[in-house]
Amino acid sequence: MAADRVRRRLTDTDAKEPMVPGAVLRGVTLDCADPRTLAGFYGALTGMRELFAADEFVALTSGSGCDLGFQKVDGYRAPQWPGQDVPQQFHLDFRADDLDAMEKRALELGATKPDHQPGDGRWRVLLDPAGHPFCLTPS
């Protein structure tokens, strides 16, 4: 029901109340056991550079306004793909001009490729070194 109200509000051009500016996504943070290692993987994969680093948290930036963070979680359990015994919660998607070359690079950096590959080859699902699924999609 709340989604219907939001949808109605966003499409109601005759609204009497002024529209409040929308929230801007600032970043995404992944739970992990070792923030520095996971940040190193994603930094090498994406070209993002370190913005902040501490034992418990590392942030990467590209200057786009949306940073990628990694926070240490004691007792971290990797998501299970495609199963949901430990839910993935969300995953990241990355565009790649050359899927084969980007997949090869990700695997060289420590990603793994699970057997389950939905999408009939239109995209690739890989697992980062902490077990988070992520997708490589064509540009």
Residue pairs with C-beta under 8 A, 6 or more apart in sequence:
9 15
24 65
25 66
26 65
26 66
26 67
27 59
27 66
27 67
27 68
27 69
28 66
28 67
28 68
28 69
28 90
28 92
29 57
29 68
29 69
29 70
29 71
30 38
30 68
30 69
30 70
30 71
30 130
30 132
31 71
31 73
31 76
32 38
32 70
32 71
32 72
32 73
32 76
32 130
32 132
33 72
33 73
33 76
33 130
34 72
34 130
35 53
35 55
35 56
35 57
35 58
35 70
35 71
35 72
36 53
36 58
36 70
37 129
37 130
38 58
38 70
38 128
38 129
38 130
39 50
39 53
39 58
39 59
39 60
39 68
39 70
41 109
41 110
41 111
41 128
41 129
42 48
42 60
42 68
42 70
42 128
43 49
43 50
43 60
44 109
45 94
45 105
45 106
45 109
45 111
46 60
46 62
46 68
46 94
47 62
48 60
48 61
48 62
48 67
48 68
49 60
49 61
49 62
50 58
50 59
50 60
50 61
51 59
51 60
51 61
51 67
52 58
52 59
53 59
55 72
56 71
56 72
57 69
57 70
57 71
57 72
58 69
58 70
59 67
59 68
59 69
59 70
60 67
60 68
60 69
61 67
61 68
68 92
76 130
77 86
78 86
78 127
78 130
78 131
78 132
79 86
79 87
79 88
79 89
79 131
79 132
79 133
80 86
80 87
80 88
80 131
81 88
81 114
81 116
81 125
81 127
81 131
81 133
82 114
82 116
82 118
88 132
88 133
91 132
91 133
91 134
91 135
92 132
92 134
92 135
93 123
93 134
93 135
93 136
93 137
94 102
94 134
94 135
94 136
94 137
95 136
95 137
95 138
95 139
96 102
96 103
96 136
96 137
96 138
96 139
97 139
99 123
99 124
99 136
99 137
99 138
102 136
103 113
103 124
103 126
103 136
106 126
106 136
107 113
107 126
110 128
110 129
111 126
111 127
111 128
111 129
111 134
112 126
112 127
113 124
113 125
113 126
113 127
114 125
114 126
114 127
114 133
116 125
117 124
117 125
118 125
119 125
122 137
122 138
123 135
123 136
123 137
123 138
124 135
124 136
125 133
125 134
125 135
126 133
126 134
126 135
126 136
127 133
127 134
128 134
